[in-house]
Amino acid sequence: MPSVEDMLIEAHQQLEARPVAASRMAIGGVDPLGLRQINFDLMDQVLPDLNNVARHVRPYIVMAWAWRRVRTIVKSTGIKGAEDEQMRDFVDRLEAIYAWSQFLHMPQSDLPGRQAIQELMTAPKYHFGGARWVARRDMRRESTGIISPLNYGPSLRTLGWLFPVESGIGVFQPNPDLDPVIDEFEDAIRTELTHDAFNKFGPVTVSREDAARWGKLWALDGVTEGEREVAFDRLGGAHASSVRRKGIALIIAAHKDLAEAAPTADALRTRMADLPASWREAALRPEISTQWRELQVRQLFRLTLEGLFHWTVGTLMKGPMTTRQIARSFLDELGAGADLPKSAISWVPETALAGNPVTLLRDIQTELQRRPRDPTLLVAALIRGLAFSLAEAPREAHQFESSDRLPLARARKDADSWKHLAPRDFLIRLIENWIMAQHAYWSVGRGLADARTRGKQIMRLRIVMDEGGWALTPGTTTMGNPPQPTPDRLETAVSLLTECRRFEGINP
């Protein structure tokens, strides 16, 4: 897709009109209102340096060992001046072999990159060399591989498993403190270390039989006691950041307070966001629970507005509408299940409400997913979510909150100025300021950014102003998928804590 500058230059050079190819731009966009970044920034206030993929201990050990193996080869072979790319290629190869071996050993493994490695699952052997391997390697390095920036790559560094080598580009060395546990890991596979895959840079061939045999020796679920100790030390122990240490302590405290043998992540999420009065032992509730609750409130606010956006797209499927008509349609559905207030003041409570934001999140999510959908239940859930999130809005926005991402504190100030209006007029302002303006601003901004960088060809703008009012952009034929809460890293932390056996000994 040409950039805006390219199109302007080309248009200036043309002397007459000419036909152009039809646009094939897809319709989409996962952040229609530009509200999600604040959620991620709030997660960093409780569980920093984690993501939603890196859920297992053993890949950290394997990648630390792989980089130490580079040093072993350089020393044992006397190679001088090994190139950075040679060393990276060797580690990429071990990463791919490990993933291949685990999918052979445990087909249901949740390691990343299953689809990208599918070709190897039935091949009798694979040659790690040549153009096909380089293409696969580079793709895994950037997206599907264990060490990619989307998966374990960032936390390998931020959790202290690997340190960058100053003189190398993309070259790392393991934390020397890990040597004892890496020695233990290497002892378990020592009988296989004579294979070229573990001993030389450059092209090698590995049979499917070899990979399947290795899969059992370094299995994903074969974590040792030593590995558990070093993993927890970096996750929530002495070598963890103070913020993450407090966040992990909150999860463990919530698990203990629930007094259940195996509570679900959703049950833990709810207890972590509860006020002290809801804990069985209020004294066990760590102070950082307040930040966790704030994160869930922001999640609720975001899902409420994206739910309203999703509902609006569905409403406009009937044809163009003015803002007043959209508001009336919402109130008609809301009034079908309850009497409407004379003013919107009840939607902007003066003080915090009893309850838990996670419960309201779950209610909205349930109504968005329900088939067939009951519009009365959905709009009622959206109003409850709005009232709760506004009631718990902070007085001041966080320093990291950009004003154009609608911080909850700013939304509260807007709502305070509208609350004495009739419900219809309140909704008109909400829809125009928080839905339509936010959507247009972020969709157009992201589209221009994509054009400048020759990025994704996605039409993010779903709603435009037409002669009859607001209308769907041409080509929008469905409502699309309903919005979901942003994953908050809790399941990753719970998985790692479970593998570290930090929930054992907590009596239910």
N, C-alpha and C positions, 0 to 999 in steps of 0.2 A: 504494500500500500504506500503510495507516494506521500511525502510530507506536505504540510500546508505550504511551506516555502516553495517546494518543487512545483506544486499545482499553480501557484501564483506566477512563477516564472514562465511556465509553459503557456498559461492563459495570455500573458502579456505578449508572447511571441506569435500567437495565432492571429491570422488576418481574417478568418471567417469561421463560421460554425462547422463542426464536424461531429459525427456520431461517436459515442464512447461505449465501452462495454457496460453491460448492466451490472450494478453493484451486487456483490454477493455477501455483503456484511451480515454477520449473524446478530441476532438479538439476544441480549443477555446482560450480565453484570451482577456480581454477588453482593455489592454494597450500594444499594440504590440511593441511600440517603447520606452516605459518608460518615456513618456513626460508629463503625466497628473498631477503628484504630484506638479509640479511648478504652474500649474493652481490653485490648491487648496491653495497653499501657498500665491499666489497673491490675492486670494479672502479674505484671512485673513487680507490683507492690506486695505480692504475697508469695508467688511461686516463680521467681525469675529463673531464666536459663533452662527451662524445660519447654518441650513442645508436645504435640499430640501424637507423635509417632514413636519417639525413642523410649519405649516402655520396658526394655529388657536389659539385664546386667551383662550377659555374655557378649553382645556385640562390642561393648566398651573394652572388654578384656581382649577380644580378638584383634581389634584395630590397634590397641596399644602394643600388643605382641607383634603385629605386622610391621609397625614402624621400628620396633627394636630389632626385628629380623633383618631389616635393611642394613642396620649397622653391623650385624653379625656377618652378613654376606660380604660387605665391604672389607671387614677386618680379615675374614677367613680366606678370601680370594686375593687379597692384596690389590684390589682395584683402586687405581688412583684417578681422581677427577671424575667420579661417577656423576653423570648429569642428573639434574633435578628431575627431568622427565622420565629418566630410567627408573629412579626410585619411586616416583609417583605411580608409574605403570605397574611396578611390582606390587605395591600396596593395593592398587585398584584390582589387580588380578586376584590377590588373596581375598579381597572383599567379595568379588563375584563368585569365587569358588566357595566361600563360606555360605553365601546366600543359596547357591545352587545345591550344596550339600544338605542344607537344612530343609529346603523344599522337597528334596528326595527323602530325607529321613522323617520329616513331619510335614506332610502336604498341606496341613491347615495352619502352618506357621504364619504369624502376622508380621513377619519381616517385610519391609517395603520392597517393591520391585518385582512382585511375582509375575505379572503379565510380561514385563520386559525380558524376563529370563525364561519364558515358556519354551522357547526353541531348544534350550539345553535339556529339558526334562526328558525327552525321548531320544536324543542324539546319543549314539554309542560313545562319542568322544567330542571334545571341543578344542580347537586350536586357538590359544591365546596369543595371537600375532596376526599381522596383516591388516588390511583395510577394514574388514568386517569387525574384527576385535576392536580396533581403534574407534570405530563408530559406536559400537556398543559401550565401550569404556567411557567415552566422552559423554554419552547420554546418561549413563549411570552416575558419572561424576557430578553432573549438574542437577539431576532430578530424582532418579529412582534408586540409586545406590545407597547403601547404609551410610556412607560418609558424605553424602550430598548435603548441601545447605538446607534442604527441606527435611532432612531426617536426623541422623545422629551427628552429622558434621559439626554444627555449632556447639552442642553440649560436650562433645569430646574435648573441646578447648575450654569452654567456660566452667566446666566442672572439674578441670584440672587433670584430665587423663593425658592430654598431649600438650606439648609446648612447641611453638614454631621455632625452626632453626633460622637464626638471623641471616645466615649467608645463603639460604635457599629460598626458592619461590615455591610455595605450596609444599614445603618439606617440613616434617615434624619429628619430634623425638618423644618417647614416653616419659612421664614423670619418674625420676629415679626411685622415688618411694615405692613404686609399683613393682620393682624388680622381684621381690619374693613371690608375689602372687603370679607374675608372669612366668617365673621359673616353674611354679607348680603347674600352670597351664601347659607349658611346653613339655614337661615330663609326661603328661597324659597323652601327648601325640608324638612322643619322641621316635617311636618305631616307624613313623611315616615320614620323618623329616629328610630321608635320603632322596625323596622325589625331587625332580628338577623344579617343580612348581614352588618349592620352598627354599631353593638353593641358588637360583641364578636369575639375573635380569634378562630381559628379552623374551622372544617367543618360546612357549612350551605347549605341550599337548597333555590334556588330562582326560582320562576315560570316565565315563559315567560310573563305572564300577568303583573307581578310586574315590570319586566324590561321594558316592553313597556310603562307602566304608568310613570315610572321614566324618561324615555327618553324625555318626554315632559317638565318635570320640570327643567332639567339641559341641555337643548338642545344646540347643538353646535353653533347655530346662535342666542342664547338668551343672548348674552353678554350685561352686564349692563354698565352704564356710569362709575361707580366706577371701574369696571374691565378694561374698556378701558384706564382709566387714569393710573392705576398701570402698565398695560401692556406696554403702550407707554413709561412710565418713565424708564422701564428696557430695552426697545428696542432702543429708540433713545433720551431719556430724561436725566434727571439729574443723574439717577443711571446707565446709559449706559457707556460703555468704551468710551474714547474720539474718538477712531478710528471709532467705530460703529456709534457714534453720528454724526460724519461728513458724513459717508456713507449714513445714513438715511436722513440727511439734503440734500444730493445730489439728492436722489430720489424725495423728495418733491419739490426741486427747479426745477428739470427737468419736473415734472408734471405741475408746474405753468407755465414754459416757453413754454411748448407745447400748452397750452391754449386749451385743449380738455377736454370734460366732462369726458370721460372714456378712456384714451389712453391705448393701449395694452402694455404688458410688453416689447414687442420687440421695440415699439416706444420709450418707456422710456429708454431702453437699448441703443438705437441709440443716443438719445439726450444726455444722460449721457456721451457718448464717443465722442461727437462732440467737435471740437475746438471752442474757444470763438466766432469766426466770424459767426458760424452757429446758435448760440443762438439768439433768438429775443432780449433778454436783456443780453448782455455779462457780465454785472456786477453781474448778478444773479448766474453765473456759479461758483460753489465752487471749491476751489483749488484741492480738492481730486478727481475731475474729471480726472485729469492727471493720477492718479493711476488706475482709472477705465478704461481709454482708454488703458493703458499699459496691463491690464488684458485681454482686448478684442483682442489686438494685439497678445499676447501670445496664446490666443485661436485660432486665425487665423493661426498662424504658426503651431500649433499642428495639427489642422484639415487639413491644406495643406499637411503636411507630411504623416499623416494617410490616407488622400485621395490618395496620390501618392502610398502608400503601398497597399491600396485596389485596385487601378488600376493595380499595378504590379501583384498582385495575379490573377486578371482577365486575364491579358496578358499571364501569365505562364500557364493558363489553356490550352493553345494551345500546350504546350510542353516546354522543357528546352530551355533556352536562355542565352547567355553571357550578361554581363552588356552593352557591346556595342550594342548588338541587342535590348535590352530593351530600351536604349536611342534612338536608331533609330526609334523604333516603336512609342515612345512618340512624337518625332519630326515629324514623318509622320502624326500623328493625329493633332498635333498643326499646321503644315504647310498646312493642308487641309483648314484652315479657315483664314490664314494670312501669309504674307511673313516672313520668318525667318531672324533674325538678323545675321550678319556675326560673331559677338562675343556676349557673354552673358552679356555684360556690361549693357545693358538696363534692365536686371533682377536684378541688384544690384544698385539701384539709390543712388546718392550721398547725396540727401536731402530727407526729408519727403515728401510724396505724398499727394495731395489733396484727400479728401474723408474720409470715415468712415470705420473702420475695421469691424463693425457689418454688414454693407452692403455686404462686400466681404465674410464674414462668411456665410451670407444667400445665396449668389450666389453659393458657393461651396456646401452647404448643399442641395440646390435645384437640382443641377446637379447630386449629388450622389444618390438622391432619385428618379430621373426621370426614368420612365419606359415607352417606351424603352429608354435607355440612348443614348445620342448623345456624343460619345467620344471626338469629336472636341470641344464641349462646355465645357466638364469637364476639359480637359487638359489646355484649355485657362483660365478657372477660377482658376486652381491650380497655373499657372504661375503668374496671377495677385495677388493671395494671397501671394505667395512667395515674389514677388517684394515689396509689401506693407509692409509685416512684417519685411523684411530685412531693408527697408528704415527707419522704426521706431524703429529699434533695439537699446537698450540702449548701452552706451559705455562700461559700466562695469556690470557684473552679480551681482544680489542680493546676500547677504551673505548666504541666505538660499538655494540658487540654487546649487545643486550638479553638479559637472562638467560632470558626466556621464549621466546626463539627458538633455544634449545638451542645455544649456542656450542660449538664443537668441543672446546675446552679442558674445558668442563664434562662433555661426553660422555665424554671420556677418563677423567676422575675417576670417573664412574659405572662405566665398563667395568673400570677397575682394581679396583674393589670387587667386581665380579662374576666376574672372569676365572677364579677357582679353582672356580667352580661347574660342574656338569655342563652340557653344551651345551643341554639342554632348559631347565634352570632359568635359564641365561644369557638364552636367547631369551624366556622368559616375562617377565623383567624388562625386556628391551629392547622387546618388543611393548607391554607395558602402559605403560611410561614414555615411550618415544620415539615410539611410533606412536599408540596409543589416546588417551593423555592429551593429547599435542600436538594431535591431530586434533580432539578434543572442545573443547579450550580455544580453538583458533583458529576453528573453524567456528561455535561459539556466539557468540564475541566479535564476529566479522565480521557474523553475522546480526543481532545486536542493534544494531550500529552502522548497518547498512543500514536497519533498521526506524526507528531514531531520525531518520534523515535522509531517509526516504522514498526510499531508494536501490533497488538492484537486488533483484528478488524471486527470489533464488536460495537453494535449500536446499543448503548446503555440507556439512552433516553426512551422511556416507555410511555410518557404522558406529555402532550404538547397542547398549546392553546390554539383552538380552531374557531371558526366563525360561530359555532353553536356552543362554545365554551371549551372545557377540557375534553381532549379526545386521545385515544391511543395512537401511538405512532404507526404509520402504515407497516403492515407485516406482522403486527402483534395479533395473534389469533387465539392465544391461550393465556391464562393467568400466570402460567409458569409454576415452578415449585414453590410451596409456601416457605417462608423464612424459618430458620432454625436458630436456637441459641448458639452463640460462639463457643466451641469447646474450650473449657477453662483449665485444661492441663491436669485436672484432678485425677482422671483415670490413669494418666501416665504416672503420676506420683503414687497412686495406690498400687499399680502394678509393680513398680520398682520396690516399694515398701514390702509388698507381699513376697517378692523374690528375696528380699533381704531378711525376711522372717521377723519383721518388726511388729507384727500384730500378734505373734505367738506369745503366750504367757499373759495376754490381757483377758482376764476372766469375764465371760459373759454373765 
